[in-house]
Amino acid sequence: MSEVGWIDTHNHLQVDIFDEDIEELWEKAKSLGVTDAIITAGCAADWDRVVSRAQKLQIHYTLGIHPLYVDRSRDEDLNLLWERLNRALNDPLFVGIGEIGLEENPQTRDEAFFARQLDFAAKLALPVSVHVRKTASRVLKYLRRRRGVTGVIHAFNGSDVEREAFLSLGFRLGFGGAATYEGSRRIRRHLAEVPDWAWVLETDAPDMPSSARRDRGELRTEPADLAEYGRLAATLRGVSLEEAARQSTANARAAFPRLAGP
């Protein structure tokens, strides 16, 4: 087993594409130094699967309603989420609210759902995992109204101004497979330049394949891929693999304090 440890701060291991081999994949990840992971929910229909899979693997999870699922969600799902969040506070595997945020193409109720879930985070003192797809200005508007709510900006790919705005609010930035492409110069520069406290790693499994996976025609990502992303982060940041692992692990635990346990 690798002596270097990594935490996958954002994935969707609850989806059915992992049903047949999830335990094997998690053992492979652990053998490469992945010590923990956060399964991120999409909608009310998969909350039970999220919890069940986290319990099976003894890893962590968040609960929330993804912006892409808002139009197929009921208003009552927000009330159900509030109830689930309060119950989940008693579960040591539960670490926050997510995936929430705003999508590039506005939906009828997406801002209302985002605002309510941020309110839940503020009331329960929970971190959030935030989806930002060409919506940084809209997302920032809501985050600035709820200073004190922090967490991770998933798959960050914004401008320098947006980067500094999120950092000023205390958010960490998530980096994964997109950074492995040589053409992703802006993402790579962000990963190289952000302060030591401000970055975490994620796979978004089964999505966001690395350049090497795409070249092989293997589009399903998995937690083991985090080891590759960790090596890249160390190279871009000019630090040892051990220091990169120390920083990213400490940052994950700072972003999601319940990862560290009671």
VOBA-1610 file (N, C-alpha, C; in pm, whole numbers, padded with zeros to 5 digits, always signed):
BEGIN
Met+00084-00120+00000Met+00000+00000+00000Met+00087+00125+00000Ser+00045+00226-00076Ser+00119+00351-00081Ser+00124+00416+00057Glu+00239+00483+00086Glu+00251+00555+00212Glu+00194+00696+00202Val+00161+00739+00081Val+00103+00871+00058Val-00048+00859+00055Gly-00116+00951+00125Gly-00261+00940+00134Gly-00335+01054+00064Trp-00450+01018+00004Trp-00531+01115-00069Trp-00678+01100-00031Ile-00754+01209-00039Ile-00898+01206-00015Ile-00969+01256-00140Asp-01058+01174-00193Asp-01141+01211-00309Asp-01261+01289-00257Thr-01261+01420-00277Thr-01361+01505-00214Thr-01492+01516-00292His-01499+01450-00409His-01623+01462-00487His-01632+01348-00587Asn-01730+01262-00567Asn-01757+01154-00663Asn-01904+01116-00654His-01945+01029-00745His-02083+00980-00748His-02082+00828-00754Leu-02022+00768-00654Leu-02008+00622-00650Leu-02140+00550-00628Gln-02247+00627-00604Gln-02378+00563-00584Gln-02444+00520-00714Val-02395+00569-00830Val-02464+00541-00955Val-02446+00395-00995Asp-02543+00344-01075Asp-02549+00200-01098Asp-02434+00146-01183Ile-02358+00230-01251Ile-02245+00182-01328Ile-02138+00118-01239Phe-02145+00146-01108Phe-02050+00089-01013Phe-02106-00032-00937Asp-02228-00072-00965Asp-02292-00177-00885Asp-02215-00308-00884Glu-02154-00344-00995Glu-02093-00477-01007Glu-01954-00487-00945Asp-01881-00375-00939Asp-01741-00387-00898Asp-01694-00279-00800Ile-01786-00217-00729Ile-01747-00105-00644Ile-01649-00146-00534Glu-01668-00262-00475Glu-01576-00303-00368Glu-01436-00328-00422Glu-01428-00389-00538Glu-01298-00412-00601Glu-01230-00279-00634Leu-01307-00184-00687Leu-01251-00054-00722Leu-01203+00021-00599Trp-01277+00009-00488Trp-01235+00080-00368Trp-01109+00017-00308Glu-01097-00114-00314Glu-00975-00180-00268Glu-00855-00136-00352Lys-00876-00125-00483Lys-00770-00078-00572Lys-00729+00064-00534Ala-00826+00150-00508Ala-00797+00288-00470Ala-00716+00291-00340Lys-00757+00213-00243Lys-00684+00211-00116Lys-00540+00164-00135Ser-00520+00069-00225Ser-00384+00018-00249Ser-00294+00126-00309Leu-00355+00228-00370Leu-00279+00337-00430Leu-00275+00461-00340Gly-00323+00445-00217Gly-00310+00553-00120Gly-00431+00641-00102Val-00544+00606-00163Val-00667+00684-00141Val-00726+00637-00009Thr-00729+00725+00088Thr-00767+00686+00224Thr-00914+00711+00256Asp-00978+00801+00179Asp-01117+00835+00208Asp-01178+00897+00083Ala-01310+00909+00084Ala-01380+00969-00029Ala-01514+01022+00019Ile-01568+01116-00057Ile-01700+01174-00027Ile-01792+01146-00145Ile-01896+01065-00121Ile-01997+01041-00223Ile-02095+01158-00221Thr-02116+01219-00337Thr-02196+01340-00346Thr-02330+01310-00411Ala-02437+01348-00345Ala-02572+01315-00391Ala-02615+01402-00508Gly-02716+01351-00583Gly-02770+01426-00695Gly-02913+01474-00673Cys-02996+01388-00612Cys-03137+01424-00593Cys-03198+01333-00487Ala-03321+01361-00450Ala-03387+01284-00344Ala-03393+01136-00376Ala-03407+01103-00505Ala-03421+00964-00545Ala-03296+00882-00517Asp-03181+00945-00503Asp-03061+00865-00479Asp-03001+00881-00340Trp-03070+00954-00250Trp-03014+00971-00116Trp-02993+00838-00045Asp-03089+00748-00056Asp-03074+00618+00011Asp-02956+00540-00046Arg-02938+00545-00177Arg-02824+00477-00240Arg-02692+00538-00194Val-02689+00668-00182Val-02568+00736-00135Val-02529+00686+00004Val-02626+00686+00094Val-02600+00644+00231Val-02560+00498+00236Ser-02631+00414+00162Ser-02603+00271+00162Ser-02462+00242+00111Arg-02423+00308+00003Arg-02290+00283-00052Arg-02181+00336+00040Ala-02204+00450+00101Ala-02105+00503+00195Ala-02087+00408+00313Gln-02198+00354+00361Gln-02190+00259+00472Gln-02117+00132+00431Lys-02143+00087+00309Lys-02079-00036+00259Lys-01928-00021+00252Leu-01882+00093+00205Leu-01739+00116+00187Leu-01674+00184+00307Gln-01757+00230+00401Gln-01711+00306+00517Gln-01632+00429+00475Ile-01697+00504+00385Ile-01646+00634+00345Ile-01754+00738+00373His-01735+00860+00331His-01825+00968+00371His-01918+01011+00258Tyr-02015+01099+00292Tyr-02114+01140+00192Tyr-02173+01276+00225Thr-02231+01337+00121Thr-02311+01459+00137Thr-02451+01432+00080Leu-02546+01514+00118Leu-02682+01506+00067Leu-02723+01642+00011Gly-02793+01641-00101Gly-02838+01766-00160Gly-02912+01742-00290Ile-02945+01850-00358Ile-03015+01844-00486Ile-02934+01920-00590His-02881+01848-00687His-02798+01901-00794His-02883+01991-00885Pro-02824+02100-00937Pro-02905+02189-01022Pro-02965+02121-01145Leu-02897+02019-01198Leu-02952+01949-01314Leu-03077+01869-01281Tyr-03101+01845-01152Tyr-03217+01767-01111Tyr-03330+01853-01054Val-03312+01984-01055Val-03413+02071-00996Val-03547+02058-01068Asp-03544+02057-01200Asp-03671+02055-01274Asp-03749+01926-01255Arg-03681+01819-01218Arg-03752+01694-01192Arg-03773+01671-01042Ser-03739+01770-00960Ser-03759+01761-00816Ser-03887+01835-00776Arg-03946+01791-00667Arg-04066+01856-00614Arg-04024+01960-00510Asp-04106+02061-00493Asp-04077+02159-00388Asp-04067+02091-00252Glu-04150+01984-00233Glu-04147+01912-00105Glu-04013+01844-00079Asp-03934+01822-00186Asp-03804+01758-00168Asp-03711+01844-00082Leu-03729+01974-00085Leu-03649+02060+00002Leu-03684+02037+00149Asn-03812+02017+00177Asn-03852+01986+00315Asn-03798+01850+00356Leu-03802+01755+00263Leu-03747+01623+00292Leu-03597+01631+00316Leu-03530+01716+00238Leu-03386+01732+00257Leu-03356+01789+00395Trp-03431+01888+00437Trp-03410+01946+00570Trp-03423+01838+00678Glu-03523+01753+00665Glu-03541+01644+00761Glu-03424+01546+00755Arg-03382+01510+00634Arg-03271+01415+00619Arg-03141+01472+00674Leu-03117+01598+00651Leu-02995+01660+00701Leu-02990+01658+00853Asn-03102+01689+00915Asn-03105+01688+01061Asn-03083+01549+01117Arg-03139+01448+01053Arg-03115+01309+01097Arg-02970+01269+01072Ala-02917+01313+00958Ala-02781+01273+00921Ala-02675+01329+01015Leu-02707+01433+01087Leu-02611+01489+01181Leu-02565+01386+01284Asn-02646+01284+01304Asn-02609+01178+01398Asn-02526+01068+01333Asp-02502+01078+01203Asp-02426+00977+01130Asp-02283+01027+01109Pro-02184+00959+01163Pro-02045+01006+01150Pro-01993+01005+01006Leu-02063+00936+00915Leu-02019+00933+00776Leu-02068+01055+00697Phe-02162+01128+00752Phe-02219+01244+00684Phe-02131+01366+00707Val-02100+01441+00597Val-02007+01553+00612Val-02057+01688+00559Gly-02169+01694+00486Gly-02211+01824+00435Gly-02325+01816+00336Ile-02344+01926+00264Ile-02456+01940+00169Ile-02400+01949+00028Gly-02452+01866-00062Gly-02404+01871-00199Gly-02455+01755-00282Glu-02456+01763-00402Glu-02401+01870-00482Glu-02509+01974-00508Ile-02478+02098-00481Ile-02573+02206-00505Ile-02506+02311-00593Gly-02584+02407-00643Gly-02524+02511-00724Gly-02617+02560-00832Leu-02557+02614-00938Leu-02634+02668-01050Leu-02576+02618-01181Glu-02664+02589-01275Glu-02626+02536-01405Glu-02623+02650-01507Glu-02547+02630-01615Glu-02528+02733-01718Glu-02661+02780-01776Asn-02750+02686-01806Asn-02881+02723-01860Asn-02981+02730-01745Pro-03024+02850-01707Pro-03112+02864-01591Pro-03239+02780-01603Gln-03276+02717-01492Gln-03401+02645-01484Gln-03499+02729-01401Thr-03622+02689-01405Thr-03728+02769-01344Thr-03703+02797-01197Arg-03658+02694-01125Arg-03648+02708-00979Arg-03507+02690-00925Asp-03405+02692-01014Asp-03272+02656-00968Asp-03216+02750-00863Glu-03241+02882-00878Glu-03189+02975-00779Glu-03260+02960-00645Ala-03389+02932-00649Ala-03463+02912-00524Ala-03412+02788-00451Phe-03387+02680-00524Phe-03335+02558-00463Phe-03195+02582-00407Phe-03111+02652-00481Phe-02975+02681-00435Phe-02980+02765-00307Ala-03062+02868-00307Ala-03072+02956-00190Ala-03119+02881-00066Arg-03220+02797-00083Arg-03271+02722+00032Arg-03166+02628+00089Gln-03091+02563+00000Gln-02990+02469+00048Gln-02873+02542+00115Leu-02842+02661+00068Leu-02742+02742+00138Leu-02794+02784+00275Asp-02923+02814+00284Asp-02982+02847+00414Asp-02971+02729+00510Phe-02994+02609+00459Phe-02979+02489+00542Phe-02835+02479+00594Ala-02740+02503+00505Ala-02599+02496+00544Ala-02567+02598+00654Ala-02621+02718+00639Ala-02597+02822+00740Ala-02658+02783+00875Lys-02780+02732+00872Lys-02849+02698+00997Lys-02783+02580+01068Leu-02729+02485+00990Leu-02672+02364+01050Leu-02520+02369+01058Ala-02461+02480+01017Ala-02315+02496+01018Ala-02247+02383+00942Leu-02295+02359+00820Leu-02242+02253+00735Leu-02175+02311+00612Pro-02067+02248+00564Pro-02005+02292+00438Pro-02085+02244+00318Val-02055+02304+00203Val-02128+02272+00080Val-02030+02235-00031Ser-02077+02149-00120Ser-02005+02115-00243Ser-02081+02181-00357Val-02016+02278-00424Val-02088+02369-00514Val-02053+02346-00660His-02157+02329-00739His-02148+02314-00884His-02154+02452-00949Val-02051+02485-01026Val-02044+02615-01092Val-02007+02592-01238Arg-02102+02601-01327Arg-02073+02583-01470Arg-02109+02712-01544Lys-02007+02798-01561Lys-02025+02929-01625Lys-02132+03011-01552Thr-02137+02994-01420Thr-02236+03065-01339Thr-02173+03131-01218Ala-02043+03158-01224Ala-01972+03207-01105Ala-02033+03334-01049Ser-02069+03430-01135Ser-02122+03556-01083Ser-02253+03535-01010Arg-02339+03447-01062Arg-02466+03417-00996Arg-02443+03343-00866Val-02352+03245-00868Val-02322+03169-00747Val-02265+03261-00639Leu-02172+03346-00678Leu-02110+03436-00581Leu-02211+03529-00517Lys-02310+03572-00593Lys-02413+03660-00538Lys-02479+03595-00417Tyr-02510+03466-00428Tyr-02576+03396-00317Tyr-02478+03364-00204Leu-02355+03330-00238Leu-02258+03299-00134Leu-02225+03423-00050Arg-02218+03538-00113Arg-02185+03660-00040Arg-02294+03698+00058Arg-02416+03654+00032Arg-02527+03682+00124Arg-02524+03590+00246Arg-02440+03487+00238Arg-02434+03389+00348Arg-02289+03366+00389Arg-02222+03474+00422Arg-02082+03463+00464Arg-02074+03374+00588Gly-01977+03288+00586Gly-01965+03189+00691Gly-01993+03049+00639Val-02073+03040+00531Val-02092+02912+00464Val-01974+02891+00370Thr-01902+02782+00388Thr-01786+02754+00303Thr-01793+02609+00255Gly-01686+02565+00192Gly-01682+02428+00140Gly-01589+02422+00021Val-01633+02357-00086Val-01549+02336-00204Val-01625+02378-00329Ile-01555+02449-00417Ile-01606+02479-00550Ile-01561+02365-00640His-01657+02282-00678His-01629+02160-00754His-01580+02192-00896Ala-01472+02122-00939Ala-01420+02132-01075Ala-01400+02277-01119Phe-01325+02351-01040Phe-01309+02493-01069Phe-01239+02516-01203Asn-01297+02606-01282Asn-01242+02639-01414Asn-01275+02783-01447Gly-01260+02870-01349Gly-01298+03009-01368Gly-01181+03101-01396Ser-01210+03230-01393Ser-01108+03332-01417Ser-01028+03358-01290Asp-00923+03438-01303Asp-00845+03476-01186Asp-00930+03556-01087Val-01013+03644-01139Val-01099+03725-01052Val-01197+03635-00977Glu-01255+03538-01045Glu-01348+03445-00980Glu-01276+03360-00877Arg-01156+03317-00910Arg-01076+03240-00815Arg-01057+03318-00685Glu-01014+03441-00697Glu-00988+03521-00578Glu-01117+03550-00501Ala-01228+03563-00572Ala-01356+03588-00505Ala-01396+03468-00420Phe-01382+03348-00475Phe-01417+03229-00398Phe-01322+03210-00280Leu-01194+03234-00302Leu-01097+03219-00193Leu-01124+03320-00082Ser-01166+03441-00119Ser-01193+03544-00019Ser-01308+03505+00073Leu-01395+03416+00024Leu-01507+03367+00105Leu-01471+03241+00183Gly-01347+03194+00168Gly-01302+03078+00244Gly-01321+02945+00176Phe-01359+02946+00049Phe-01380+02820-00023Phe-01249+02762-00073Arg-01240+02628-00071Arg-01133+02557-00141Arg-01180+02529-00284Leu-01084+02507-00374Leu-01114+02480-00513Leu-01081+02335-00545Gly-01173+02266-00614Gly-01154+02126-00647Gly-01093+02107-00785Phe-00993+02018-00793Phe-00925+01987-00919Phe-00925+01837-00941Gly-00939+01798-01068Gly-00942+01655-01101Gly-00894+01628-01241Gly-00968+01542-01312Gly-00924+01495-01441Gly-00899+01602-01544Ala-00972+01712-01539Ala-00955+01819-01638Ala-00814+01877-01634Ala-00749+01873-01518Ala-00614+01929-01506Ala-00509+01845-01577Thr-00543+01721-01615Thr-00443+01634-01678Thr-00423+01664-01826Tyr-00508+01746-01884Tyr-00495+01780-02026Tyr-00396+01895-02043Glu-00298+01876-02130Glu-00198+01980-02150Glu-00260+02110-02199Gly-00372+02099-02269Gly-00440+02219-02317Gly-00516+02295-02210Ser-00531+02234-02092Ser-00604+02300-01983Ser-00511+02394-01908Arg-00460+02492-01978Arg-00356+02579-01921Arg-00407+02660-01803Arg-00529+02710-01812Arg-00582+02792-01703Arg-00603+02708-01578Ile-00662+02589-01592Ile-00683+02503-01476Ile-00550+02466-01413Arg-00453+02430-01496Arg-00320+02393-01444Arg-00255+02510-01372Arg-00272+02629-01426Arg-00212+02745-01361Arg-00279+02771-01226His-00410+02757-01220His-00479+02772-01091His-00425+02672-00990Leu-00413+02546-01031Leu-00366+02443-00939Leu-00224+02473-00893Ala-00143+02529-00979Ala-00005+02563-00943Ala+00003+02684-00851Glu-00090+02778-00868Glu-00075+02908-00801Glu-00155+02926-00673Val-00263+02852-00654Val-00347+02879-00537Val-00267+02857-00408Pro-00303+02927-00302Pro-00233+02908-00174Pro-00239+02762-00127Asp-00146+02727-00042Asp-00138+02588+00005Asp-00268+02540+00068Trp-00343+02630+00130Trp-00465+02590+00203Trp-00586+02573+00112Ala-00573+02611-00017Ala-00692+02640-00096Ala-00729+02538-00202Trp-00668+02420-00205Trp-00698+02325-00311Trp-00726+02186-00254Val-00813+02114-00324Val-00840+01975-00291Val-00848+01896-00422Leu-00844+01764-00410Leu-00853+01677-00527Leu-00986+01604-00530Glu-01029+01569-00649Glu-01157+01502-00668Glu-01155+01423-00798Thr-01238+01320-00806Thr-01246+01246-00932Thr-01374+01273-01009Asp-01482+01309-00941Asp-01614+01322-01003Asp-01657+01189-01065Ala-01599+01079-01018Ala-01630+00947-01075Ala-01780+00921-01074Pro-01833+00869-01187Pro-01765+00810-01304Pro-01734+00908-01415Asp-01741+01038-01389Asp-01722+01139-01494Asp-01584+01202-01488Met-01561+01300-01573Met-01440+01381-01579Met-01313+01296-01598Pro-01304+01220-01708Pro-01187+01133-01730Pro-01059+01212-01755Ser-00948+01152-01717Ser-00818+01213-01743Ser-00783+01199-01891Ser-00680+01270-01933Ser-00636+01260-02073Ser-00590+01119-02105Ala-00522+01054-02009Ala-00474+00918-02032Ala-00591+00821-02050Arg-00693+00835-01967Arg-00811+00748-01982Arg-00878+00771-02117Arg-00894+00896-02154Arg-00960+00925-02282Arg-00880+00868-02398Asp-00748+00877-02389Asp-00664+00821-02496Asp-00682+00671-02507Arg-00708+00605-02393Arg-00728+00460-02394Arg-00872+00422-02424Gly-00959+00521-02437Gly-01100+00492-02460Gly-01172+00443-02336Glu-01116+00474-02218Glu-01177+00433-02091Glu-01237+00558-02027Leu-01365+00576-02042Leu-01426+00701-01998Leu-01480+00697-01855Arg-01494+00577-01797Arg-01541+00569-01658Arg-01425+00594-01564Thr-01436+00697-01483Thr-01332+00725-01385Thr-01362+00653-01254Glu-01263+00647-01165Glu-01277+00576-01038Glu-01186+00640-00935Pro-01208+00612-00807Pro-01128+00677-00703Pro-00978+00655-00715Ala-00934+00543-00771Ala-00791+00517-00787Ala-00723+00622-00873Asp-00799+00689-00959Asp-00741+00793-01046Asp-00683+00908-00965Leu-00725+00920-00841Leu-00676+01031-00758Leu-00524+01027-00742Ala-00465+00909-00744Ala-00320+00899-00731Ala-00250+00972-00846Glu-00304+00958-00968Glu-00247+01030-01083Glu-00262+01180-01064Tyr-00377+01223-01017Tyr-00400+01366-00998Tyr-00308+01422-00889Gly-00281+01340-00788Gly-00190+01383-00683Gly-00049+01402-00734Arg-00003+01312-00820Arg+00130+01327-00878Arg+00139+01454-00963Leu+00031+01480-01039Leu+00029+01600-01121Leu+00032+01725-01033Ala-00046+01725-00926Ala-00050+01841-00836Ala+00088+01868-00777Ala+00157+01763-00736Ala+00291+01779-00679Ala+00385+01842-00781Thr+00377+01795-00906Thr+00463+01848-01011Thr+00432+01995-01039Leu+00304+02026-01056Leu+00266+02164-01088Leu+00299+02260-00974Arg+00286+02214-00851Arg+00310+02301-00736Arg+00456+02300-00691Gly+00538+02213-00751Gly+00679+02211-00719Gly+00710+02163-00580Val+00631+02065-00532Val+00654+02008-00399Val+00666+01857-00411Ser+00707+01794-00303Ser+00716+01649-00303Ser+00578+01587-00303Leu+00571+01460-00341Leu+00444+01389-00340Leu+00387+01386-00199Glu+00474+01367-00100Glu+00429+01363+00039Glu+00370+01496+00083Glu+00434+01607+00041Glu+00383+01738+00079Glu+00251+01768+00009Ala+00239+01728-00117Ala+00112+01747-00188Ala+00000+01669-00120Ala+00030+01547-00079Ala-00071+01466-00009Ala-00107+01528+00125Arg-00007+01578+00196Arg-00033+01640+00325Arg-00124+01762+00309Gln-00091+01847+00211Gln-00172+01966+00189Gln-00315+01931+00150Ser-00331+01843+00051Ser-00465+01814+00001Ser-00550+01745+00106Thr-00489+01658+00185Thr-00564+01590+00291Thr-00606+01689+00400Ala-00512+01774+00441Ala-00545+01875+00542Ala-00654+01969+00492Asn-00648+02004+00365Asn-00747+02094+00308Asn-00885+02030+00299Ala-00888+01902+00264Ala-01015+01830+00259Ala-01079+01827+00397Arg-01000+01801+00498Arg-01053+01795+00635Arg-01093+01932+00687Ala-01025+02035+00640Ala-01065+02171+00679Ala-01194+02211+00609Ala-01208+02171+00483Ala-01330+02204+00409Ala-01450+02128+00462Phe-01428+02003+00502Phe-01535+01917+00555Phe-01491+01866+00693Pro-01507+01948+00796Pro-01452+01915+00928Pro-01497+01780+00983Arg-01615+01733+00945Arg-01662+01605+00997Arg-01580+01487+00945Leu-01498+01508+00842Leu-01409+01403+00794Leu-01312+01358+00904Ala-01276+01452+00988Ala-01178+01422+01092Ala-01237+01347+01210Gly-01370+01329+01210Gly-01434+01257+01319Gly-01470+01349+01434Pro-01536+01292+01535Pro-01580+01373+01651Pro-01463+01426+01732
//
